[in-house]
Amino acid sequence: MYPRVPGHVFFAACSFLLFSLPLSYRISSARTWNVFVDGSGDVPTVQAGIDGAAPEDTVLVHPGTYTELINFGANNIVLRSGSGPAATILDGTGFGTAVVTINQGQNRTAKLEGFTITHGSGGVFIFDAGPSVIGNVITENGGGGVTCNASANTTWFPLIQGNTIINNLSNRNGAGISTQPGVIPEILDNRISGNSGMDGGGIYSLLGASGAVIRGNRLGNNQAFNDGGGIYVQSVSAAEPVDVEISWNLVRGNFAHGADFTGTGCGIDLVRTQAWVHHNTIVGNDGDGAHTRFVSGGGIAVYQSGSPTIEQNVIAFNSPSAYYGLRAGGGIWCDANTTPLIRNNFAWQNAGGDVVGNCSTTWQSDGNVSDNPYFCDSAAGDFTVAPNSGVMTHPAGPLGAFPSPGCGPVAVQRSTWGALKARY
């Protein structure tokens, strides 16, 4: 006979064995629902997969074009393509609303990943939710690319990362990405190009609280009828400007018409914020001031109130077009009611002046330099710099959006840091 093992010892031993097993051997209730375009999967449509899924389930969509509207319902599920956005398309043709809606309290464990989302009256509409929108191509939607709204007294934290958001139109603010009060987004590593709307052609963020992050994006050729061709950020309250980080972005070739008689900010428009604007490359942004008769801030405009910190940026070749012969600052323009801290920036050939308005004297101190950044190949859209550029050798450097050189050394006019300071 085998010796009898006391019950409590047996239970402890079993518990030890259970929790010692690798994760792959543990029981999991999460399920993957396969969807095929011919209806032969676990369910016939994408929406049927979502409707049948439980929290933490994955709806895996295989290649094809799915002409249907998508609503996440009330669950935190993962909606993912099996082969990426080039092969898997959610098409909203004919429905007259957003292609994808997420609006029932989801958090970041709810994921929309790897689709082309197109031909809707809006690409992705998020309301009272904070999901993750990752790695999609969101294009040719008539009501903007990604819209995030919230009801009163709620706060949501969506992640919008690694998407290509191009050629969306909107008659409202934020044709690429729009966020409203109650939403504190992280907008990371997206390509946002060719979008056209009112304020904020690329990104529009109206903030009621601090904590938003706009980092590592490539914003090019977006257009605003009013202000902020690339990025528009505004605090709801003039009495309490909010903190927001805008960093490591390439803001290039955006356009703002300045139709509302305020500060224009063809690249970035900051209204009533305590923004921390650092390590951006802001180049070749433009505006026509067709209504205001001048463009204020081809690169950055700081408007109404607030004390943003603007540092370690490269601001070059911003050239607001003259209208009636007037323009006000291709680099940075500051309204009389603002008190920005501007230090350790690099500027070059900004039409109308590198820094004008209330902050014009700041360029004479605090490590700000006017000198050729020696871009590797600006004609081809390469705004990395040579290793011997002052952008790399500045005491606070490297400056701009690219921390490493992108080409070999180039012939430059030799000058020391002391000689640069002596100019001022």
TAWO-V358053 format. One record per backbone hydrogen bond with DSSP energy under -0.5 kcal/mol. CO is the residue of the C=O (numbers start at 1). NH is the residue of the N-H. If there is no record, write none. Layout:
CO,NH ; CO,NH
This chain:
4,6 ; 6,9 ; 6,10 ; 7,11 ; 8,12 ; 9,13 ; 10,14 ; 11,15 ; 12,16 ; 13,17 ; 14,18 ; 15,19 ; 16,20 ; 17,21 ; 18,21 ; 22,25 ; 23,26 ; 31,33 ; 31,58 ; 32,34 ; 33,60 ; 34,42 ; 34,43 ; 35,62 ; 36,39 ; 45,49 ; 46,50 ; 47,51 ; 48,52 ; 49,53 ; 54,57 ; 57,78 ; 58,33 ; 58,60 ; 59,61 ; 59,80 ; 60,35 ; 60,62 ; 61,82 ; 63,37 ; 64,66 ; 64,89 ; 65,67 ; 66,68 ; 66,91 ; 70,101 ; 72,75 ; 75,77 ; 76,56 ; 77,79 ; 77,111 ; 78,59 ; 78,80 ; 79,113 ; 80,61 ; 84,87 ; 84,88 ; 87,64 ; 88,116 ; 89,66 ; 89,91 ; 90,92 ; 90,118 ; 92,95 ; 92,96 ; 97,121 ; 99,70 ; 100,125 ; 101,72 ; 102,127 ; 106,130 ; 107,110 ; 109,111 ; 110,132 ; 111,79 ; 111,113 ; 112,134 ; 113,81 ; 115,117 ; 115,137 ; 116,90 ; 116,118 ; 117,139 ; 118,92 ; 120,122 ; 120,142 ; 122,99 ; 123,100 ; 124,126 ; 124,147 ; 125,102 ; 126,149 ; 128,105 ; 131,133 ; 131,159 ; 132,112 ; 132,134 ; 133,161 ; 134,114 ; 136,138 ; 136,164 ; 137,117 ; 137,139 ; 138,166 ; 139,119 ; 140,119 ; 141,144 ; 141,169 ; 144,123 ; 145,124 ; 146,178 ; 147,126 ; 147,149 ; 148,180 ; 149,128 ; 151,154 ; 156,184 ; 158,160 ; 158,186 ; 159,133 ; 159,161 ; 160,188 ; 161,135 ; 163,165 ; 163,191 ; 164,138 ; 164,166 ; 165,193 ; 166,140 ; 168,196 ; 169,144 ; 172,198 ; 175,145 ; 176,146 ; 177,204 ; 178,148 ; 179,206 ; 180,183 ; 182,156 ; 183,185 ; 185,187 ; 185,213 ; 186,160 ; 186,188 ; 187,215 ; 188,162 ; 190,192 ; 190,218 ; 191,165 ; 191,193 ; 192,220 ; 193,167 ; 195,223 ; 196,170 ; 197,225 ; 198,226 ; 199,174 ; 200,175 ; 201,176 ; 202,177 ; 203,232 ; 204,179 ; 205,207 ; 205,234 ; 207,236 ; 212,245 ; 213,187 ; 214,247 ; 215,189 ; 217,219 ; 217,250 ; 218,192 ; 218,220 ; 219,252 ; 220,194 ; 222,255 ; 223,197 ; 224,257 ; 225,259 ; 226,258 ; 227,200 ; 228,201 ; 229,202 ; 230,203 ; 231,269 ; 232,205 ; 233,271 ; 234,207 ; 242,274 ; 243,211 ; 243,212 ; 244,246 ; 244,276 ; 245,214 ; 246,278 ; 247,216 ; 249,251 ; 249,281 ; 250,219 ; 250,252 ; 251,283 ; 252,221 ; 254,286 ; 255,224 ; 256,288 ; 256,289 ; 257,290 ; 257,291 ; 258,261 ; 258,292 ; 264,228 ; 265,229 ; 266,230 ; 267,230 ; 267,231 ; 268,270 ; 268,301 ; 269,233 ; 269,271 ; 270,303 ; 271,235 ; 272,242 ; 275,277 ; 275,309 ; 276,246 ; 276,278 ; 277,311 ; 278,248 ; 280,282 ; 280,314 ; 281,251 ; 281,283 ; 282,316 ; 283,253 ; 285,319 ; 286,256 ; 287,321 ; 289,293 ; 294,296 ; 295,328 ; 296,264 ; 296,265 ; 297,266 ; 298,267 ; 299,268 ; 300,333 ; 301,270 ; 301,303 ; 302,335 ; 303,272 ; 303,305 ; 305,272 ; 305,273 ; 306,339 ; 308,310 ; 308,341 ; 309,277 ; 309,311 ; 310,343 ; 311,279 ; 312,400 ; 313,315 ; 313,346 ; 314,282 ; 314,316 ; 315,348 ; 316,284 ; 318,351 ; 323,326 ; 326,323 ; 328,297 ; 329,297 ; 329,298 ; 330,299 ; 331,299 ; 331,300 ; 332,356 ; 333,302 ; 334,358 ; 335,338 ; 340,342 ; 341,310 ; 341,343 ; 343,312 ; 344,312 ; 345,369 ; 346,315 ; 347,371 ; 348,317 ; 349,351 ; 350,353 ; 351,330 ; 353,330 ; 353,331 ; 354,332 ; 356,334 ; 356,359 ; 357,360 ; 359,362 ; 360,363 ; 361,364 ; 362,365 ; 365,368 ; 366,344 ; 369,347 ; 369,371 ; 374,386 ; 377,380 ; 377,382 ; 378,381 ; 381,383 ; 382,377 ; 384,376 ; 385,406 ; 385,407 ; 386,389 ; 389,392 ; 389,393 ; 390,394 ; 391,398 ; 391,399 ; 394,397 ; 401,403 ; 407,387 ; 412,414 ; 416,420 ; 417,421 ; 418,422 ; 419,423 ; 420,423 ; 421,424
